[in-house]
Amino acid sequence: GLVTLGALGMCVSLLLAGLLLDEERRLIACIILIGLSTGFYVVPMYTLLQHSAPKDKKGEMVATSNLVNVAGAIITTVIFKVVIVVS
């Protein structure tokens, strides 16, 4: 239930943040809500990952998950930079 709540909270907060770019205080509130919602999403997912992984593979599973997350962040940053430079 918390993962669904977190995912929904992230979607709504991101949508609101996109609509409220000109209003600084409300944008800050949306960013805080994004962070809170992300916690509701990520913590149960990592708990499930560690619970379902075999004992001898837990470290590898967490490391792989972190690698995927960092690679996604880097790719997103590059795409953002390309979009900003092109436009």
Helices and strands as residue ranges (DSSP letters): H 2-19, H 24-52, G 55-57, H 58-86
